Amino acid sequence: MKRILLFLLFIVVVQNSPLQGQNRFEIGAFADYLHLAKIDTHHAGLGGRFSGRIYPHVLLAGEVAYDFAQPFTEQVSCPRSPCNLFLIPSFSNVAILHGMFGPEFQIGSQNIRIFATAKGGFVNFRIRPENIKSLLFQSLRNDNTNGVLYSGGGMEFYKNHLGLRLDVGNEIYFNHGANHNLRASFGPVIRF
């Protein structure tokens, strides 16, 4: 129910914004790259975004992305007494689901725009297998949905209603402190 009310509020704000003859909405798909610093892995995935213009240079944007599973090696302690001093390498997979929402500030012409954005949301880590309990990643397995702050910027290039967008920034998730990660996305955009 809350989501429906938020969506309706979003539509009312966009429809009553002081815009005359400007494109009000943008929708796009993108390829996503994330360097997860905690386990030093590189993730790639796909996502989509939707934004609505509320003032001539301000949009409210929401996006969701899924980064496909990547293998990584982690060290697992042996649970038995004589062996607990040794670390055993174990192979696991991690997939990542992101969802963010926030303002975007644009400057530029109809064909080329530069933007800055600050968004909040969530990130969900899907680490397999769950039966392995390494000390380093146990917090991600136990608390696999974390709050996220994203700050970044980029450029958009348009020809009429079709465009390309490049976005680069710092995705910070909070799990026993702030964890900074490089994130980039690139893909087509349609404005209407």
N, C-alpha and C positions, 0 to 999 in steps of 0.2 A: 504494500500500500504506500509506503514511504517513497519507493522508487517512482511509482506512478505520479505522486504529488510533486516530486522533484522534477520529473520530466514535463509535467504541465506548467510548473512555474518557469522552467527554462523556455518553453514555447511562448508563454505570455511575455516574458522579458524580451525575447528576440522580436516578437511581433510588434511590440510597443517601443522599439528602439528608434532613436532619431536618425534613421537612414533613409536617403532618398535616391533611388536609382542604383544602389549598390547591390552587389551579390550578398545575400544574407547567409547562405549555408555553404559549407564545404564538406565533401565526403571523399575518403581516400582509403587506399590499401597500401601496405608497405612491407618491405623486407626489413627485418630487425636484426641487429647485431648487439650482443651484450658480452662484455668481458667480466666474468664473475671473479673478482679479486680474491675472495676467501679461499677458493679451491683452484685458482689460476686456470680457468677453462674459458673457452670461446664458444658462445652460443649463437645460433642463427635460427630465425623463425619468421612467422608471418603475422600480420595484424591489420587492424582497421581503425579508422578514426572518423569522428563526426564533430563538426564545430558549427556554431551559430554566431553571427556577428551581433553584438549588442551596442556597439558604438562604432564610428567610422574606422578606428584603428584597434579595436579590442574585440576578441572572440572568446567564447567559452568553448573549450574543446574537451572531448573525452576520447579515450582510446583503450583498446585491448590488444594484447599480443601474446602469442604462444611460441616459446623457443623450444625446439625439439630436443630430445634427450641427447646428452653428450656423455661419453664415458670418462671417468676419472679414477685415479688410484688414490686410495686412502689407507692410512695405517691403522690397524685395529689391534688393540691390546688383547693378549690371551687372558681369559678370565681365571685361569688356575694359578695357584701360588708359585710354583717353580718357573712358570713360563711368563709371568706378568711383566717381566723386565724387557721382553722382546716385543717388537712390533711386526705384525704380519701384514703384508700388502694385500689389499682387497680391491676388486674392481666393482664399481657402482655406476649408476647412471643418474643424471639429474636433468629434469625438464622444468621449465619455468613458465608460469602464467602471470602476466602483469595486467593491471587495470589502473588507469589514472584519469584525473579530471582536474581542470583548472583554466586560468586565463592565459591568453596569448596576445601579445602586443606586436602590431605590425607597422612597418613604415615602408614606403616605396611607391612605385607606380602600379598601373594595372597589370603590367607584364612581369615585373621583377619586384619581389618583396623580401625584406629581411625581417625576421621575427625573433622575439625572446619569449620564453614561456616558463612558468612555474606551476607544477602540478603535484597533487597528492593522490594517494591511493593505496594499493596493496600489491604484494608480490607473493606468489605461492610456489614453493619449491617441492618438486615431486622426486624424491631421492629413492632409488631402488638399489638393492633389496632393503626392506625395512628391518630384517632380523639382525643386521650388522649394527653394532652400537659403538662406533668409533667415538672417542672423546671429542675430537675436533668438530664433527658434524652432528653430534647428538642434539645440539640446540636447534639445528635446522630441521631435524626429523621430528622433534617434539613440538616445536613452534614453527610449523612450516608455512604459515601465512603471517606476513609481517607488513607493517606500515611502510610506505615509501614516500619520499620527497624527490622530485625530479626538477632540475633546473637546466635549461639548455637554450639553444637557439639554432637558427639555420636560415635557409633561403628557399623561396618558391619561384618558379619560372612558369609563366602562363602564356598560352596562345589561345585567345578567346576564353572558353570555359574549361579547357583542359590544361593541366599543368603537371610539373614534377616538383617534388619537395624533398629536401635534405635536412635532417634534424640530427644534432649531436649534443650530448649533454652528460650530466652526472646523475646517475640513479642511485640514491642512498636508501638502503633498507635498514631497519632498526631491529637488530637481534643481538642482545647483549652489547649494545653500543651501536654507533653508526658505521655502516659498511659502504664505502664508496665504490662505484662501478661505472666504467665507461659504457655508454649506450649510443648507438647510431641507428638511424632508419632512413630509408629512401624508397620513394614510390610515387605512383600517379595520384593526382587530385582532380576532382571535378567540383567546380563552383557553380552555384545557381541562386 
